[in-house]
Amino acid sequence: MNHSHPTDKTSEQAALYALGALEGEEVQAFEQHLEEGCASCQVELEGFNAVVGQLGHSATALTPRDSLRTELMERVKSKSQGKESDILHPQTKEGEAGLTFVRSSDELWQEVMPGILLKPLSVDTAQGRMTALVRMAPGVTYPAHRHTAPEEFYCLEGTCFIGGQLLHPGDYHRAETGTIHHETSTKDGCLILGIFSPNNEMLDPVPT
């Protein structure tokens, strides 16, 4: 069977497969999908694998102190409940302690502002950054903002204008702390894998 165009679900699964976020039956189903001859998904997966292989080189290696895990768990437990908490903390699935699973079938998508959906994958409390899938509807613009931590974007679907450049599927972008994104927009809609700070300084009013 030759699939000429991957669906939104298979594109998302290809990204999660490259990140090692699929397991069990989902892994078997996706691998069977590839074996059936989906050339488009194979090309997408190869692109995702190439970028994922470089992500580790973009971060400075640090040796955490022994008490870090205990401190982080206490901070998570004591964090106040509210809208930000609901959005930024993905559900932990069954598994050993320290392992989090977010499945492609999990209904974690939330509208953070009109036309922009976010699906949180993980939160790095120590670094003040989170990893998430971000889907922007056609014609949407995200307000100007200053970065309080490094931000990384990998375009999975569609096109996104950011940092003065147009990203296409497979394109990667990184913005350092203190830099400004004056315009982040999409004409046709896009799906982005992002690693960013939820505490960026907004420079324009946030639409409601």
C-alpha positions as CSV (number, residue, x, y, z in Angstrom):
1,M,0.0,0.0,0.0
2,N,1.4,3.4,-1.0
3,H,0.2,6.4,1.0
4,S,0.9,9.6,-0.9
5,H,0.0,12.1,1.8
6,P,0.4,11.6,5.6
7,T,-2.6,12.6,7.8
8,D,-2.3,14.9,10.7
9,K,-2.3,11.9,13.0
10,T,0.5,10.0,11.2
11,S,2.6,13.2,11.0
12,E,2.2,13.7,14.7
13,Q,3.0,10.0,15.3
14,A,6.2,10.4,13.1
15,A,7.4,13.3,15.3
16,L,6.6,11.4,18.5
17,Y,8.2,8.2,17.1
18,A,11.4,10.1,16.4
19,L,11.4,11.5,19.9
20,G,10.9,8.1,21.4
21,A,7.5,9.1,22.8
22,L,5.5,6.2,21.4
23,E,5.5,2.8,22.9
24,G,3.7,-0.6,22.8
25,E,0.9,-0.9,20.4
26,E,1.4,2.6,19.0
27,V,5.0,1.8,18.0
28,Q,3.9,-1.5,16.3
29,A,1.0,0.3,14.5
30,F,3.3,3.1,13.2
31,E,6.0,0.7,12.1
32,Q,3.5,-1.5,10.3
33,H,2.2,1.7,8.6
34,L,5.8,2.3,7.3
35,E,6.1,-1.3,6.2
36,E,3.0,-1.0,4.2
37,G,4.8,1.4,2.0
38,C,4.0,4.9,3.2
39,A,6.9,6.8,1.4
40,S,5.7,10.2,2.6
41,C,5.7,9.2,6.3
42,Q,9.2,7.6,5.8
43,V,10.5,10.9,4.4
44,E,9.0,12.9,7.3
45,L,10.4,10.4,9.8
46,E,13.9,10.7,8.3
47,G,13.7,14.5,8.6
48,F,12.5,14.3,12.2
49,N,15.3,11.9,13.1
50,A,17.9,14.2,11.6
51,V,16.7,17.1,13.8
52,V,16.2,15.1,16.9
53,G,19.8,13.8,16.6
54,Q,21.0,17.5,16.8
55,L,18.8,18.6,19.7
56,G,21.1,17.2,22.3
57,H,24.1,19.1,20.9
58,S,22.3,22.5,21.4
59,A,22.2,22.2,25.2
60,T,25.1,22.5,27.7
61,A,25.7,19.3,29.6
62,L,25.1,19.8,33.4
63,T,25.4,17.4,36.3
64,P,22.4,17.8,38.6
65,R,23.0,17.8,42.3
66,D,21.6,14.7,44.2
67,S,18.8,16.7,45.9
68,L,17.4,18.2,42.6
69,R,14.7,15.6,42.0
70,T,13.3,15.9,45.6
71,E,13.3,19.7,45.3
72,L,11.5,19.6,41.9
73,M,8.8,17.2,43.2
74,E,8.2,19.4,46.2
75,R,7.9,22.5,43.9
76,V,5.4,20.7,41.7
77,K,3.3,19.6,44.7
78,S,3.2,23.1,46.1
79,K,2.5,24.9,42.8
80,S,-0.8,26.7,43.0
81,Q,-3.7,25.4,41.0
82,G,-5.1,27.5,38.1
83,K,-5.2,28.0,34.3
84,E,-1.4,28.2,33.9
85,S,-0.9,25.0,36.0
86,D,-3.6,23.2,34.0
87,I,-1.9,24.1,30.6
88,L,1.7,23.6,31.5
89,H,1.7,20.2,33.2
90,P,0.9,17.2,31.0
91,Q,-0.7,14.1,32.5
92,T,1.7,11.4,33.6
93,K,0.8,8.0,32.2
94,E,1.4,4.6,33.7
95,G,5.0,3.6,34.0
96,E,8.0,3.6,36.3
97,A,8.8,6.6,38.4
98,G,10.5,9.3,36.3
99,L,8.9,8.2,33.0
100,T,6.2,10.3,31.3
101,F,4.2,9.2,28.3
102,V,2.1,11.5,26.2
103,R,0.3,9.6,23.5
104,S,-0.9,10.9,20.1
105,S,-4.5,9.9,21.1
106,D,-4.3,11.9,24.4
107,E,-6.8,14.8,24.3
108,L,-4.4,17.4,25.8
109,W,-4.9,20.1,23.2
110,Q,-5.9,23.5,24.8
111,E,-6.6,26.8,23.1
112,V,-4.1,29.3,24.7
113,M,-5.4,32.1,22.6
114,P,-7.7,32.4,19.6
115,G,-6.5,30.1,16.8
116,I,-3.6,28.7,18.7
117,L,-3.7,25.2,20.3
118,L,-1.0,23.8,22.6
119,K,-0.4,20.2,23.5
120,P,2.2,20.0,26.4
121,L,4.6,17.1,26.3
122,S,7.0,17.9,29.1
123,V,8.0,20.7,31.5
124,D,11.6,21.4,32.7
125,T,11.0,23.3,35.9
126,A,14.7,23.8,36.6
127,Q,15.3,25.4,33.2
128,G,12.0,27.2,33.1
129,R,11.2,25.6,29.7
130,M,8.5,23.3,28.3
131,T,8.3,21.1,25.2
132,A,5.0,21.1,23.4
133,L,3.2,20.8,20.0
134,V,1.8,24.1,18.9
135,R,-0.9,24.2,16.1
136,M,-1.7,27.6,14.6
137,A,-4.8,28.2,12.4
138,P,-4.4,29.9,9.0
139,G,-4.0,33.7,9.3
140,V,-3.1,33.7,13.0
141,T,-0.4,36.0,14.5
142,Y,1.2,35.4,17.9
143,P,2.0,38.7,19.8
144,A,5.5,40.1,19.9
145,H,7.5,38.8,22.9
146,R,11.0,38.8,24.5
147,H,12.5,35.4,25.4
148,T,13.4,34.7,29.0
149,A,15.0,31.4,28.0
150,P,16.3,29.9,24.7
151,E,13.5,29.0,22.4
152,E,13.6,26.2,19.7
153,F,11.1,25.6,17.0
154,Y,10.9,22.7,14.5
155,C,8.3,23.0,11.8
156,L,6.3,19.8,11.3
157,E,3.5,21.0,8.9
158,G,2.6,24.1,7.0
159,T,4.6,27.3,7.1
160,C,5.4,29.7,9.9
161,F,7.0,33.2,9.6
162,I,9.2,33.8,12.6
163,G,12.3,35.8,13.3
164,G,12.1,37.4,9.9
165,Q,12.3,34.0,8.1
166,L,9.7,31.6,6.6
167,L,9.9,28.1,8.1
168,H,8.8,25.1,6.0
169,P,8.3,21.5,7.1
170,G,11.7,20.2,8.4
171,D,13.1,23.7,9.1
172,Y,14.6,24.4,12.6
173,H,14.9,27.8,14.4
174,R,16.5,28.7,17.8
175,A,16.2,32.1,19.5
176,E,18.6,32.9,22.5
177,T,17.6,34.4,25.8
178,G,16.9,38.2,25.5
179,T,16.0,38.1,21.8
180,I,12.7,39.3,20.5
181,H,10.2,37.7,18.1
182,H,8.4,40.8,16.6
183,E,6.1,38.7,14.5
184,T,5.2,35.0,14.6
185,S,2.5,34.2,12.0
186,T,1.2,31.7,9.5
187,K,-0.7,32.2,6.3
188,D,-1.8,28.6,5.7
189,G,-1.6,27.2,9.3
190,C,1.2,25.2,10.8
191,L,2.2,22.5,13.4
192,I,5.3,23.3,15.4
193,L,7.3,21.2,17.9
194,G,8.5,23.9,20.3
195,I,10.8,24.1,23.3
196,F,10.3,27.4,25.0
197,S,9.6,29.4,28.2
198,P,6.0,29.8,29.3
199,N,7.2,33.0,31.1
200,N,8.3,35.0,28.0
201,E,7.8,38.8,28.3
202,M,4.8,39.8,26.2
203,L,5.4,43.1,24.3
204,D,2.0,43.3,22.6
205,P,-1.4,42.7,24.1
206,V,-2.5,39.1,24.2
207,P,-5.8,38.5,22.3
208,T,-8.7,36.9,24.2
